[in-house]
Amino acid sequence: MTGVPASAAVRPAALPPRSTPKFCSACGAERIEQRIPEGDTLPRHVCGACGTIHYQNPKIVVGCLPESGDQVLLCLRAIEPRRGLWTLPAGFLENGETLSAGATRETLEEANARVALGPLYTIISLPHIGQVYMMFRARLLDRDFGPGSESLEVRLFDEDEIPWEQLAFRTIGRTLRNYFLDRRLGAFGTHVSALERKGARPDLSGAG
């Protein structure tokens, strides 16, 4: 990274817009303050009564891009946010779960699809909402798939059929565009990037 001071690259100016705890989980006090604790370098939610620091860290969204021949599998969302729009199978990583296990689980839950995971393909940071997307390439093991409880429809798409204007999240569009470009070039790598807030409207870059 050239021309950017190291401190500017790693130090946010303030906490991202996450909910502030109303009560301290340690002592129950209703005195949550936002300040930089002694020995720290970033603002945190700190209990003014007992000093407990309530850390809030980015959430990991994990999923995959399932391939079958020249087609890719997409799910039509049955839940908010962005109900009725298309996405790749993905969701929040659970505690005690590996990235690969989370991606496989989400694909089974949302698309009832069994996949053989390939390499990690895209890592997309969403600092303004405290999320990191981690998407694998994957190969469908069979075509016995269908909508899970969070999907209205699941289907395979050729590249020229992708509903670009009906994709649920910017992260999904970026992942798919990288994929089809890499496929044409005949070389797949791992893409690391970031998406910043777009415009003044509520941002729905990430998954829910």
N, C-alpha and C positions, 0 to 999 in steps of 0.2 A: 504494500500500500504506500504510494508516494504522495508527498505533499500534505499528509494528514498527521498531526501530532499524535503520538501513541495514546496520550491521555484522552484526547477527543474521541479516539476510536473505541475506547472501552468504558468510558464514564458517562452515563446518561445524566442530563441536567436535573431530572426529577423522576419520581416514581411514575411508571406508566399508569394509565387510567384504570386501575383495578379497585375493587371495593375496599373501603377502609373498615377494619373490624370495629364493631360498636362496643364490644366488651373484651377485656383481657381474658384469654383462656386460662391463664395461670391463677389470677387472683379475683377475677370478676369485676374489676374496677372499670368505670366508664370514662377513662382518661387516656385515650389513645392519641398520641401526638406523632407528627411527622418530623423527624430530625435525624441528623447524622450521629449515631452513637459513638462514644469514645473508642478510638482504635479502628473505626470503620472509615470508609471513604464515600459511602453512598447514603442517601436518605432512606430511612426505614420507618415502619410503624412501631412505635415504642410506647409501652405502658408507662404513664407518668407516675403511677403509684408504686409498682414493684420493679420496673425497669425491664420487664420481659420484652424481647425483640420479636415482633411477628413478621418473619420473613415471607416475602412473596416472590416466587421464582417462576420463570417461564414454563408454560405447559408444552409438552411434546405431543404433536399430532403425528400419528404414524399410519401408513397405509401403503398401497401398492398400485402399480399400473399393470393390470393383468393383460397378457397378450395371448392371442390364439391365431396363429398364422399371421396374416396382415391386419388383423382386427384387434381392437382394444375394448375392454369391458367397462361400461359406465353404468351408474346407478341414478335413478330419478328419486330425489329426496322426498321422503314422506313426513319429515319433521322440519321445524324451524331451527335455525335461520335458513332462508332460501328454499323453502318447501316448493316442490314442483320444478326444480332446476337440476341439471345433471352434474354429477361429481364422480371422482374415482373413489373406491371404497377406502375410507380413512376415519380415524377418530382418536380420542385422547388415549395415550398410553396409561396403563394401570400400574399402581405400585406393585413391585415385585415381578414385573413382566419385562422381558427383553424386547428390543425393537422388533426383531423378527417374529417373535410370538405375537406381539401386538398387531403387526401388519397382517399376519395370517388370521388371527381372530376377527379383526374388523372385516376382512374380506368374506369370511364365512358368515358373520352376523348380518352384513348388509346385502350380500349377493348370493349367499348359500353356495359359494364357489370355493373349490379346493385348488390351491396353487402351489407351485414350486417356486420359492423365492429366488430371485437373482440378486445382483449387486444393489447396494444402496445407490439411488439414482439422483434424487434432488434433495437438497437441504436448503430450505427457504426460511429466513428469519423474518418475523413480523414484530419488531420491537415495540410498536405503538399499542399492541394488544397483548404482548407478553406470550407469544406462541412461536414455536419452531416446527415447521413441517419437515418430516423425513419420510420420503417415498422410495420404495423399492420397485425395480422392474420385477415382473413375475410371469410365469408361464401357467396358463390354465391347464389343469390335469384332465379335465373332461368338460363337456358342455351341459352337464346336469346342474344348471344354476337357476336362480329365481329370486324374487324380491324377499328380503327379510323384513322385520318389523319396521325398520327405518327407511325402507325403499318402497316406492310405488311401482317401479318397473326396473328391470335389469336387462341390458341387451348389448350385443357386440356391434361396433361401428367400424366401417372403413374410414380412412382419413378424410375422404371427401364428404362423409356423412356427419362428421363431428358437429354438434350444435353449438358452435362457438359463442353465439349470442345468448345461449341459455345455460351456460356453465355457472355453477353456484358460486365459485370462489376464484379469485385471481391466481391463487396458488395452483389450482387445477389447470387453468389455461396455460400458465407458464410451463408446468410439467409436460403437458401434452405437446406444446410447441417445440420444446427442447427435444422431445422424443421423436417427433416426425422429422425434424431437421437432422438429428443424429442418424436416423434410419436412412435418409437419403444420402448422407455423407458416408455411411457404412462404418461409423465409429461411435461407440457409446462411452461416455465418461461419467464422472460425477459432477453435477452442477451445484455450486454453492452460491447463493444470492440472497438478496433481501428485498422486501416490499415495504415501502413507506406508506403512510396515510395518503389516501387519494381524495382530494377535495374536502369540502366541509360537511358532506352528508355522513351519516353513521357508516363506519367502515365494517364490512363483513368479509375481510380478506380470508379469515380462517374458518375452520370448521367448528361446529357446535355438537 
